[in-house]
């Protein structure tokens, strides 16, 4: 009997040694996930996309140099066309013309007004290929202003909203990193749970095999009934089934974790149970203060309020359509390009265009009242979201403290259940209890171990959720994202 027990312990030791090969800790798994996982690459790509969107927005306020075509008609024409004569009659004539033109302009948006001022130089060339006559026309220099009046000014509103949106995206990236950590921790403990289940199943199989042989010996000498022997044999068969299922569950969970953290398919690994948990104190007030300083959702409230105001301004700007287009410069013409610059004449123009409803039967008022109603609705939604934001933080802090206590309880329960099983096993071997009571102790031992692993999973995922909700590392007492230090 002693030899069988020693052999069982040796087999379990070999199994534990096999699991110790290529072992990853939870910190190593999370670090891999934050540097190699598909989720990390997606977060990186989204951040780059938002960065370039921000760079694009900033170029809206910089001067632009543009080279545009400026053809009065077709660049080249060779056809018979109707040409109206001075007396009003039409004469059909063959036309063979080359008429290119270019406009080089420096344009500067005006942030305060939403208009555009530009400096232009324009050159047009005309060549009548029928008689080879040429002519140049151009504007060596002109200054033009295009200014909407009473219109919506996107430059003004983008200046308020886009920097907040970009800051929000940087905070969102930091939160995504903590979400990856939380997901990695969840997958880590799914594999660890499967790993422990396999160890439990193998342990139970070895013990049930030993118990079956003991029960067979008792049956042979008539100290036990056939019913008890069959019960032990049934338990042995279930143990073999549990080992097969535990192997399948471990392969499935391992594949999911491997995919999540970006491991190569041929890289074997096992996981080690965390031997410590972060020790720190956190108060609701402290967590809420950190969240308001760093969370993307908090500054999103400000951005959403500005966007609601922006939409009201947009509707108001559509009620009237008034714009001024004016310019001043020099104009010249001649047979050569140099003639344009000899004694150019003055060029000046001004255009006022408008479209103002006189009677609209309350259309404009209805538009504005709808915009105001939508803004009030958004204000109410944002106010409620702010309350939910605070409640989410407070709930997470309370949950975290409860989970820390739960780890202590389940760890102690695991130890007690293991000791109880050892006692029950020894009493069974000497015939003091029957197989039913031994199975009860075995089930309690297994459930206590699983409860402990589940408590660890809940704690670690909640730990990284707390970091994500506050962007603050309470263990190291430092910010995971500091707006003052961001680029």
Secondary structure, 3 states (H helix, E strand, C coil): CHHHHHHHHHHHHHHHHHHCCCEECHHHHHHHHHHHCHHHHHHHHHHHHHHHHHHHHHHCCCCEEEEEECCCCCCEEEEEEEEECCCCCEEEEEEEEECCEEEEEEEEECCCCCCEEEEEEEEEEEEECCCCEEEEEEEEEEEEEEEEECCCCHHHHHHHHHHHHHHHHHHHHHHHHHHHHHHHHHHHHHHHHHHHHHHHHHHHHHHHHHHHHHHHHHHHCCCCCHHHHHHHHHHHHHHHHHHHHHHHHHHHHHHHHHHHHCCCCCCCCEECCCCCCCCCCCCHHHHHHHHHHHCHHHHHHHHHHHHHHHHHHHHHHCCEEEEEEEEEEEEEEECCHHHHHCCCEEEEEEEEEEEECCCCCCHHHHHHHHHHHHHHHHHHHHHHHHHHHHHHHHHHHHHHHHHHHHHHHHHHHHHHHHHHHHHHHHHHHCCCCCHHHHHHHHHHHHHHHHHHHHHHHHHHHHHHHHHHHHCEECCCCEECCCCCCCC
